[in-house]
Amino acid sequence: MQNQPLTLLILNGKGAGNEELRTAVNKLRDEGFNLAVRVTWEKGDGDRYVQEAVSLQAETVVAGGGDGTINEIATALAALPADHRPALGILPLGTANDFATSVGIPLEMEPALRLAVLGKATAIDLARVNGDRYFINMATGGFGTRITTETPEKLKSALGGVSYFIHGLMRVDALKPDRCEIVAPGFDWQGDALVIGIGNGRQAGGGQKLCPDALINDGQLNLSIVTAQELLPTLLHSLTRDDENPNIVSAKLQSLSIRSPHEMTFNLDGEPLSGSEFQIEVLPGALSCRLPPQCPLLA
Ligand SMILES: Nc1ncnc2c1ncn2[C@@H]1O[C@H](COP(=O)(O)OP(=O)(O)OP(=O)(O)O)[C@@H](O)[C@H]1O
């Protein structure tokens, strides 16, 4: 047992009372796995536990929480020198779990924990924003952002992902597109954007596939702009249908810059960042992540 590599599970405190998880941790420990658990209380705790994982020479750090928890752990891992960087495992305990769901991680605790400890570590891309912020799944701006940041907590826990959709429709009267310019090598767009999605992964906001072709190891980011020419039809179409929408502009890019005359807010894996200028770039193969063998987001 002492020779087993250490896995440090960093658990968002919101999920600490989960009995199914306690049973799964005990089961894996009984099988001889060297599994330690740390529980967060506030932002910043995840980062400190990643430092502890490095000093304990943990082979894997498991992010137990929603997309925001994965973001915090991925950000802390990205700051480490590559040769000291543990692999990332994911235990879905959030409301929406967009990243975990789309990469095919089981929602049941025991199979998810087993995968997080034993799954094959695969190099995946990470995206960096303005030099010091990151996203592993998706950055969303415009109306989509307001849906995810403003959905009340009670509605979120009662209805899960569906609440984003309902709450979004309730706020149709408050729609205000973001005027901006998006520039990249070989790409230049300006206009009114209803939703901007920049995907390393495919979906955000509780299952909305804004970047349906994105891959997490192709060294590129998928940009989708839902333009605001025909506001309501576009919104309904983009939220309810999977087929081609003429009001969506898309591109695959390695870096891009977004400028707006007004302050805009982007949600980086659900964590807000406001400003009028955003420089976004992909860091190919920056993290090593334990994923299912049939992960649909791998090239
Ligand atoms: N004990 C805690 N209680 C409440 N919030 C916490 C706690 N520990 C950390 N946090 C904060 O929770 C946020 C991350 O939450 P996370 O996104 O993982 O959960 P969620 O909102 O339930 O999931 P999802 O994004 O999938 O809806 C981070 O900002 C982190 O600082």
The ligand as an SDF file (V2000), in Angstrom:
LIG
                    3D

 31 33  0  0  0  0  0  0  0  0999 V2000
  -17.2110   24.7950    0.7350 N   0  0  0  0  0  0  0  0  0  0  0  0
  -17.5880   25.5830   -0.2840 C   0  0  0  0  0  0  0  0  0  0  0  0
  -18.8380   26.0680   -0.3170 N   0  0  0  0  0  0  0  0  0  0  0  0
  -19.2470   26.8760   -1.3040 C   0  0  0  0  0  0  0  0  0  0  0  0
  -18.4310   27.2500   -2.3350 N   0  0  0  0  0  0  0  0  0  0  0  0
  -17.1880   26.7810   -2.3700 C   0  0  0  0  0  0  0  0  0  0  0  0
  -16.7010   25.9150   -1.3590 C   0  0  0  0  0  0  0  0  0  0  0  0
  -15.4180   25.5790   -1.6520 N   0  0  0  0  0  0  0  0  0  0  0  0
  -15.1100   26.2320   -2.8080 C   0  0  0  0  0  0  0  0  0  0  0  0
  -16.1620   26.9510   -3.2430 N   0  0  0  0  0  0  0  0  0  0  0  0
  -16.2700   27.7740   -4.4570 C   0  0  0  0  0  0  0  0  0  0  0  0
  -17.1220   27.0750   -5.3870 O   0  0  0  0  0  0  0  0  0  0  0  0
  -16.8290   27.5120   -6.7100 C   0  0  0  0  0  0  0  0  0  0  0  0
  -16.8400   26.3760   -7.6830 C   0  0  0  0  0  0  0  0  0  0  0  0
  -18.0620   25.7670   -7.6650 O   0  0  0  0  0  0  0  0  0  0  0  0
  -18.4190   24.7300   -8.8140 P   0  0  0  0  0  0  0  0  0  0  0  0
  -18.4910   25.4470  -10.1010 O   0  0  0  0  0  0  0  0  0  0  0  0
  -17.4460   23.6110   -8.7410 O   0  0  0  0  0  0  0  0  0  0  0  0
  -19.7920   24.2040   -8.3380 O   0  0  0  0  0  0  0  0  0  0  0  0
  -21.2220   24.3520   -9.0020 P   0  0  0  0  0  0  0  0  0  0  0  0
  -21.5470   25.7900   -9.2410 O   0  0  0  0  0  0  0  0  0  0  0  0
  -22.1300   23.5570   -8.1580 O   0  0  0  0  0  0  0  0  0  0  0  0
  -21.0060   23.5590  -10.3700 O   0  0  0  0  0  0  0  0  0  0  0  0
  -21.3850   23.9230  -11.8490 P   0  0  0  0  0  0  0  0  0  0  0  0
  -20.4130   24.9920  -12.2850 O   0  0  0  0  0  0  0  0  0  0  0  0
  -21.1950   22.6510  -12.6090 O   0  0  0  0  0  0  0  0  0  0  0  0
  -22.8040   24.3840  -11.8100 O   0  0  0  0  0  0  0  0  0  0  0  0
  -15.4530   28.1390   -6.6720 C   0  0  0  0  0  0  0  0  0  0  0  0
  -15.5910   29.5110   -6.9480 O   0  0  0  0  0  0  0  0  0  0  0  0
  -14.9700   27.9040   -5.2280 C   0  0  0  0  0  0  0  0  0  0  0  0
  -14.2300   28.9920   -4.7760 O   0  0  0  0  0  0  0  0  0  0  0  0
  1  2  1  0
  2  3  1  0
  2  7  2  0
  3  4  2  0
  4  5  1  0
  5  6  2  0
  6  7  1  0
  6 10  1  0
  7  8  1  0
  8  9  2  0
  9 10  1  0
 10 11  1  0
 11 12  1  0
 11 30  1  0
 12 13  1  0
 13 14  1  0
 13 28  1  0
 14 15  1  0
 15 16  1  0
 16 17  2  0
 16 18  1  0
 16 19  1  0
 19 20  1  0
 20 21  2  0
 20 22  1  0
 20 23  1  0
 23 24  1  0
 24 25  2  0
 24 26  1  0
 24 27  1  0
 28 29  1  0
 28 30  1  0
 30 31  1  0
M  END
$$$$
